[in-house]
Amino acid sequence: MENIVALKKIACDYNILVVEDCKHVNVKLIEYLSKFFFEIDSAQNGYEGLEKFNNKRYDIVVTDINMPKLDGIDFIQKLNEIDSNVQVIVASAFGNDENLRTFNKFGIVEFIQKPIDNLKLVDALLVSIENIQTVVNNSNIQYTLDEKIYEKLSSIQNTDKTVELINSYKGMTISQEGFIRDLNIKTITIETTNTQYHLIKGEKRTIIIIDNMAIRANLQYVDKQKYQLVLKKFETLNRTPKDRKVPRVIPDKKFTLSRYYKGETFSYEVLSLSINSLSVKTSALDKSFSDNSHTDLVLGFQVGYSKHYKASHGEKLLKPVKIRSKSLIYKIDKRVDGSMKIVFVLDLAEEGKKLLEQYIIQREFDILSELQGLS
């Protein structure tokens, strides 16, 4: 009983998605959860649940396992790829050992055997909210707007004055204007250009700048009729991608990176690239890797003019080049999917630096042309 009272006090600040193919169970769950949560949505299968989660972020998801179109296990895996902090509670009649091992791997909050025990569900919901609060406390995320920022945004609501919105596409920083259409201390509703609208939908967040103050806001809901975006969960920022001194891009598929070590050649997937550094993804590390150690890298790419550049600046062929760089292993981080991210600081000769700079400019032009096509 104490836990029911406790949940009623705090659940109103969070939203929840129920994914259940049995209509009777779906209705019963929503009916019970409505005693605690103001904001509840439901889906009939994992595919529909994923669509809803892509359009609107949920703090907690309660899901079945055996469902049509996309089962619960695949659904949970895809949820984790989108948002590793989402709290998942599984309610199913199929709790075999293999399923339970899979659930533990994905870090679900609780498995509840059907028929659902409401007291166990309440306990799991309390744990979910505690987990969310821990993440918030260990970061700078706030559920309500800072008073100064709220006042600034309120002063330009439904006027022709704008904020600056910052997102990224393939590593490039994209910045355009946005209008404040609705506002309260917990949500901001914005309207922006077609390009930025699609970028925010894709990234599920944006950075808002007003009078040199910056906050990161997460996407809650897409209003397709009004072509507006509702944002929540805010984080005050001291720096933004616009503060970078050099441009950064995600290289094209023909870009290669190789490393030679004791007679062997290792190739890596490059996550991002600038004139000074690059980051790569690898599934495993060997003993030769350690922070602040040095290594030799070979970067392969094409320079000249891209196909988009040809249209307005005449025909020029691309030529493949390879440049070598002595590199410092600056940082090694473990990613959510279990892979490793390695950041290298490049030390290029002057000729290599010019070629890489030319490639990055060319890549920026291609990315912008591609973005225009997508919008």
JOFEN-V797415 format. One record per residue. N is the residue number from 1. OMEGA is omega as a letter, one per 40 degrees, with the letter a starting at -180 (NA if undefined). D_CENTER is the distance of its C-alpha to the mean C-alpha in whole Angstrom. Layout:
n:omega:d_center
N:OMEGA:D_CENTER
N:OMEGA:D_CENTER
This chain:
n:omega:d_center
1:i:38
2:i:36
3:i:33
4:i:33
5:a:34
6:a:31
7:i:29
8:a:30
9:a:30
10:a:26
11:a:25
12:a:25
13:a:22
14:i:20
15:a:19
16:i:19
17:i:19
18:i:22
19:a:22
20:a:26
21:i:28
22:a:31
23:a:32
24:i:34
25:i:32
26:a:29
27:a:31
28:i:33
29:a:29
30:i:28
31:a:32
32:a:31
33:i:28
34:i:29
35:a:31
36:a:28
37:i:25
38:a:26
39:a:23
40:i:23
41:i:22
42:i:23
43:a:22
44:i:25
45:a:23
46:a:20
47:i:19
48:i:20
49:i:18
50:i:15
51:a:16
52:a:16
53:i:13
54:a:11
55:a:13
56:a:13
57:i:11
58:i:14
59:a:15
60:i:17
61:i:18
62:a:21
63:i:22
64:i:25
65:a:25
66:a:28
67:i:26
68:i:27
69:i:25
70:a:22
71:a:23
72:a:21
73:i:21
74:i:19
75:a:17
76:i:16
77:a:15
78:i:12
79:a:11
80:i:10
81:i:9
82:a:6
83:a:7
84:a:9
85:a:11
86:a:12
87:a:16
88:i:18
89:a:21
90:i:23
91:a:27
92:i:29
93:a:32
94:a:31
95:a:31
96:a:32
97:a:31
98:i:29
99:a:27
100:i:27
101:i:26
102:i:23
103:i:22
104:i:22
105:a:20
106:i:17
107:i:18
108:a:19
109:a:21
110:i:24
111:a:26
112:i:29
113:i:32
114:e:33
115:a:35
116:i:32
117:a:34
118:i:33
119:i:33
120:i:31
121:i:28
122:i:29
123:a:29
124:i:25
125:i:24
126:i:25
127:i:24
128:a:20
129:i:21
130:i:22
131:i:19
132:a:17
133:i:19
134:i:19
135:i:15
136:a:16
137:a:19
138:i:18
139:i:16
140:a:16
141:i:15
142:i:17
143:i:18
144:a:21
145:i:21
146:a:23
147:a:27
148:a:27
149:i:24
150:a:25
151:i:28
152:a:27
153:a:25
154:a:28
155:a:30
156:a:28
157:i:27
158:i:29
159:i:31
160:i:30
161:a:29
162:i:25
163:i:22
164:i:20
165:a:16
166:i:14
167:i:11
168:i:11
169:a:12
170:i:13
171:a:13
172:i:15
173:a:15
174:a:16
175:i:18
176:a:20
177:i:21
178:i:21
179:i:23
180:a:23
181:i:24
182:a:24
183:i:24
184:a:24
185:a:23
186:a:20
187:i:19
188:i:19
189:a:20
190:i:19
191:a:21
192:i:20
193:i:21
194:a:20
195:a:18
196:i:16
197:a:15
198:i:14
199:a:11
200:i:10
201:a:10
202:a:8
203:a:5
204:i:6
205:i:8
206:i:10
207:i:13
208:i:16
209:i:19
210:i:23
211:i:26
212:i:24
213:a:22
214:i:18
215:i:16
216:a:12
217:a:12
218:a:9
219:i:10
220:a:13
221:i:15
222:i:16
223:a:20
224:a:21
225:a:24
226:a:24
227:a:21
228:a:20
229:i:16
230:a:16
231:i:14
232:a:15
233:a:14
234:i:15
235:i:15
236:a:17
237:i:17
238:i:20
239:i:18
240:i:16
241:i:15
242:a:19
243:i:20
244:a:20
245:i:23
246:i:23
247:i:21
248:i:18
249:i:17
250:a:16
251:i:19
252:a:21
253:a:22
254:i:25
255:i:24
256:i:25
257:a:25
258:i:28
259:a:29
260:a:33
261:i:34
262:i:37
263:i:38
264:i:35
265:i:32
266:i:29
267:a:26
268:i:22
269:a:19
270:a:18
271:i:14
272:a:15
273:i:19
274:a:21
275:a:25
276:a:25
277:i:22
278:i:20
279:a:17
280:i:18
281:i:17
282:a:20
283:a:20
284:i:23
285:i:25
286:a:29
287:a:31
288:a:31
289:i:28
290:i:28
291:i:26
292:i:28
293:a:30
294:i:31
295:i:31
296:i:32
297:i:29
298:a:30
299:i:28
300:a:29
301:a:28
302:i:30
303:a:31
304:i:33
305:a:32
306:a:29
307:i:30
308:a:29
309:a:31
310:a:34
311:a:34
312:a:35
313:i:36
314:a:39
315:i:38
316:a:37
317:i:37
318:i:34
319:i:35
320:i:33
321:i:33
322:i:33
323:i:32
324:i:33
325:i:31
326:a:32
327:i:29
328:i:28
329:a:25
330:a:24
331:i:21
332:a:20
333:i:17
334:i:16
335:a:13
336:a:12
337:i:13
338:i:16
339:a:16
340:i:17
341:a:16
342:i:19
343:i:19
344:i:23
345:a:25
346:i:27
347:a:31
348:i:32
349:a:35
350:a:36
351:i:36
352:i:33
353:i:31
354:i:33
355:a:32
356:i:28
357:i:28
358:i:29
359:a:27
360:i:24
361:i:26
362:i:26
363:i:23
364:i:22
365:i:24
366:a:23
367:i:19
368:i:21
369:i:23
370:a:21
371:i:19
372:i:22
373:a:23
374:a:19
375:NA:20
